[in-house]
């Protein structure tokens, strides 16, 4: 007797919006967690990633020539292995900033881009939750 095949499970967080995995938690708990984690996930960790990937690794890829920014972006994307569905978007949206940082040999460009945007989006989330513009 054949058994029916089940569809594969959706990735964690899949749903109509990017916050489906937060459903079931109180809004106050999510807001408190965001505020506690904001200095780390919203700025410090992206800053450390930039120091490593653009400050340390990128200058050590001269043998790749003009392909160095692409491979640096690829390595960064794959490093986020817990979210494999984001690899392509990271390649597309991060590459221009990595290329510019490589071309100008100025890590401040990628620091403004990555930790700057992470902090901005974290603060937008905090404001949206705190103001009631988004509810859980």
Secondary structure as GFF3:
##gff-version 3
##sequence-region A 1 136
A	DSSP	three_ten_helix	20	22	.	.	.	ID=ss1
A	DSSP	alpha_helix	27	39	.	.	.	ID=ss2
A	DSSP	pi_helix	40	44	.	.	.	ID=ss3
A	DSSP	alpha_helix	45	50	.	.	.	ID=ss4
A	DSSP	pi_helix	51	57	.	.	.	ID=ss5
A	DSSP	three_ten_helix	58	60	.	.	.	ID=ss6
A	DSSP	three_ten_helix	62	67	.	.	.	ID=ss7
A	DSSP	alpha_helix	68	79	.	.	.	ID=ss8
A	DSSP	three_ten_helix	81	86	.	.	.	ID=ss9
A	DSSP	alpha_helix	87	104	.	.	.	ID=ss10
A	DSSP	alpha_helix	107	131	.	.	.	ID=ss11
###
